[in-house]
Amino acid sequence: MWYSEPFGGRVAVVAVIGGGASGTLATTYLLRAAAAARIPLRIALIDRHGQHGLGQAYATANPAHLLNSPADRMSAVAHDPGHLARWAAANGIKHDGYLPRAAFGRYLRELLADAERMAGPTATVTRITSDVVGLTCNGLQRPLRLHLAANGRIDANAAVLATGSQPPAPPCPLPASPRYVCDPWTPGALLDGVADGSPVVVLGTGLSMLDVAISVTGAHPETVVHAVSRHALLPREHRCPPDRAVQPHILQAPDRGPVDLPGLIRYVRVAAAEAPDGWQAVVDALRPHIPGLWQRLSPPEKRLFLRHVARYWEVHRHRVPPATARRIDLLRSAGRLSVLRGRVIAVSDKPPDLCVRIEQDARVIEVAAGWLINATGPAADVTATTDPLLHGLLESGLARPDSLRLGIEADARGALLNVSGTASDTVFTLGPPLRGQLYETTAIPEIRDQAAALAVRLLAACHAQAAPLAASGMAGSAA
Ligand SMILES: Cc1cc2nc3c(=O)[nH]c(=O)nc-3n(C[C@H](O)[C@H](O)[C@H](O)COP(=O)(O)OP(=O)(O)OC[C@H]3O[C@@H](n4cnc5c(N)ncnc54)[C@H](O)[C@@H]3O)c2cc1C
């Protein structure tokens, strides 16, 4: 299949790969920028699951899956924190400060639709459901060629990798079994069969585990969940209403030069103990400064952080709404959710179940799993990816892994760095793929700001390609 329409002619084409929050916000901001500058543009928004506007996090239909951040921190408009709450009120959506994630998905879709109405016919979007399996430099009028599954292709002037996080990696070799769910956020993963009342073992005890536990126990009255992780740490609960912000004084120091990890940890501990509103205010105030602090840590200290500190930062930084905490407490006190500390060392097939062996200090226990669900979070080594697009980009040297191999590298404005460290003029990224470089880059406030900055850069990239054509008299009509 050749997507010639509406991508024929000489109007610039931007391909956005991934229709989740990152791709949707990048497209929304790009439409607005193109409309404001009256620049004709065609955008191809491509998602393998057809989840345009939703992606992994906001495709859930379960009303008990709530946003983990209060509405005033989830606005898609940077300088208008009340935007989401006003949208919810206008649409009659009741909430206690934490909206259902499905409602947020609707919000994203409506923002995109509004931007489309405003920008058309100058700038338009075509939603395509397909897997992009390769991206190569074309060298013709449009420098990029996207290869779609089933032999389709799209030629584009610029592309945005909005592909989200890598799926979780298995903790040990696993038998091929339909009872193993390798990623709970694959569409339909928690619906097909998992609700048959047999015990569910969840790998990981973070936010995704809590959502899985809520889903599977809600779907069958006898389902019991055993969640296992090395330290059995659960996300903390948000204080409601959110704290007053504090300004950590460490950030008043000049923001250059190295930061030392032990000093930073000491500082956070003392500040948290002294903060009149407690540790939550300190964590929240630090959060926007994390990318800057992260880049000032040395590579060995970053590794040290990942190995020993990240798990504590994560449970304090990614907190659950009070309503979710109450549900989880009820499940635990009813014996329907147990949290196990230990390391999964082997899984074997013992029909009708899987047998999960867990090492706990000096002993090994066995737990029967009717279903085994991997909720351990994004895989930690991007170079081991089996994703054809990412694998091909790394293999060809168009992209390079960050020094921690958590993701790929880009310059400060999102342009992909190739294997020699040169910033691309045509391929950009935002959000989760930049985790190794920025650490805090997966939540809506960061994605929103990156998307807004990227829109300006993308228009400039398209303009730079159009200028030589116009000078040589090759450019055709814009429409
Ligand atoms: C369960 C959950 C809850 C969360 N809750 C919050 C919250 O409350 N607040 C907050 O700020 N953040 C939250 N987050 C963080 C969340 O990661 C971001 O908000 C955001 O959803 C990330 O969006 P994304 O578009 O980068 O990735 P994704 O949502 O993963 O979207 C990427 C899309 O790209 C598609 N794709 C990937 N590769 C290809 C390809 N080669 N070809 C075609 N399509 C492709 C995928 O199918 C997917 O649909 C949550 C995350 C999760 C997982």
The ligand as a MOL file (V3000), in Angstrom:
LIG
                    3D

  0  0  0     0  0            999 V3000
M  V30 BEGIN CTAB
M  V30 COUNTS 53 58 0 0 0
M  V30 BEGIN ATOM
M  V30 1 C -0.8160 2.9010 33.2550 0
M  V30 2 C -0.1960 4.2450 33.1730 0
M  V30 3 C -0.7130 5.3120 33.8800 0
M  V30 4 C -0.1440 6.5690 33.7770 0
M  V30 5 N -0.6820 7.6070 34.4780 0
M  V30 6 C -0.1490 8.8320 34.3580 0
M  V30 7 C -0.6970 9.9520 35.0730 0
M  V30 8 O -1.6530 9.8150 35.8190 0
M  V30 9 N -0.1290 11.1580 34.8940 0
M  V30 10 C 0.9390 11.3490 34.0710 0
M  V30 11 O 1.3930 12.4830 33.9170 0
M  V30 12 N 1.4880 10.3030 33.4050 0
M  V30 13 C 0.9740 9.0690 33.5410 0
M  V30 14 N 1.5340 8.0230 32.8770 0
M  V30 15 C 2.7180 8.2680 32.0780 0
M  V30 16 C 2.4560 8.0570 30.5770 0
M  V30 17 O 3.5460 7.2640 30.1230 0
M  V30 18 C 2.4100 9.2750 29.7800 0
M  V30 19 O 1.4540 10.0990 30.3170 0
M  V30 20 C 2.0570 9.0130 28.3040 0
M  V30 21 O 0.9030 8.2340 28.2390 0
M  V30 22 C 3.1450 8.4320 27.4610 0
M  V30 23 O 2.6440 8.5520 26.1410 0
M  V30 24 P 3.4430 8.1210 24.8580 0
M  V30 25 O 2.6200 8.5740 23.7250 0
M  V30 26 O 4.8370 8.5850 24.9310 0
M  V30 27 O 3.5190 6.5350 24.9490 0
M  V30 28 P 2.3660 5.4610 24.7020 0
M  V30 29 O 1.1420 5.8130 25.4270 0
M  V30 30 O 2.9860 4.1410 24.9740 0
M  V30 31 O 2.0400 5.5850 23.1550 0
M  V30 32 C 2.9360 5.1750 22.1700 0
M  V30 33 C 2.0970 4.6400 21.0220 0
M  V30 34 O 2.9720 4.3890 19.9360 0
M  V30 35 C 2.5830 3.1980 19.3100 0
M  V30 36 N 3.7630 2.6900 18.6280 0
M  V30 37 C 4.9640 2.3660 19.1750 0
M  V30 38 N 5.8150 1.9750 18.2180 0
M  V30 39 C 5.1430 2.0570 17.0460 0
M  V30 40 C 5.4820 1.7710 15.7050 0
M  V30 41 N 6.7070 1.3210 15.3790 0
M  V30 42 N 4.5600 1.9500 14.7330 0
M  V30 43 C 3.3130 2.3990 15.0550 0
M  V30 44 N 2.9360 2.6790 16.3190 0
M  V30 45 C 3.8410 2.5060 17.2950 0
M  V30 46 C 2.1140 2.3100 20.4510 0
M  V30 47 O 1.2490 1.3130 19.9880 0
M  V30 48 C 1.4080 3.3280 21.3570 0
M  V30 49 O 0.0300 3.4260 21.0620 0
M  V30 50 C 0.9800 6.7580 32.9730 0
M  V30 51 C 1.5150 5.6710 32.2720 0
M  V30 52 C 0.9290 4.4380 32.3700 0
M  V30 53 C 1.5050 3.2850 31.5930 0
M  V30 END ATOM
M  V30 BEGIN BOND
M  V30 1 1 1 2
M  V30 2 1 2 3
M  V30 3 2 2 52
M  V30 4 2 3 4
M  V30 5 1 4 5
M  V30 6 1 4 50
M  V30 7 2 5 6
M  V30 8 1 6 7
M  V30 9 1 6 13
M  V30 10 2 7 8
M  V30 11 1 7 9
M  V30 12 1 9 10
M  V30 13 2 10 11
M  V30 14 1 10 12
M  V30 15 2 12 13
M  V30 16 1 13 14
M  V30 17 1 14 15
M  V30 18 1 14 50
M  V30 19 1 15 16
M  V30 20 1 16 17
M  V30 21 1 16 18
M  V30 22 1 18 19
M  V30 23 1 18 20
M  V30 24 1 20 21
M  V30 25 1 20 22
M  V30 26 1 22 23
M  V30 27 1 23 24
M  V30 28 2 24 25
M  V30 29 1 24 26
M  V30 30 1 24 27
M  V30 31 1 27 28
M  V30 32 2 28 29
M  V30 33 1 28 30
M  V30 34 1 28 31
M  V30 35 1 31 32
M  V30 36 1 32 33
M  V30 37 1 33 34
M  V30 38 1 33 48
M  V30 39 1 34 35
M  V30 40 1 35 36
M  V30 41 1 35 46
M  V30 42 1 36 37
M  V30 43 1 36 45
M  V30 44 2 37 38
M  V30 45 1 38 39
M  V30 46 1 39 40
M  V30 47 2 39 45
M  V30 48 1 40 41
M  V30 49 2 40 42
M  V30 50 1 42 43
M  V30 51 2 43 44
M  V30 52 1 44 45
M  V30 53 1 46 47
M  V30 54 1 46 48
M  V30 55 1 48 49
M  V30 56 2 50 51
M  V30 57 1 51 52
M  V30 58 1 52 53
M  V30 END BOND
M  V30 END CTAB
M  END
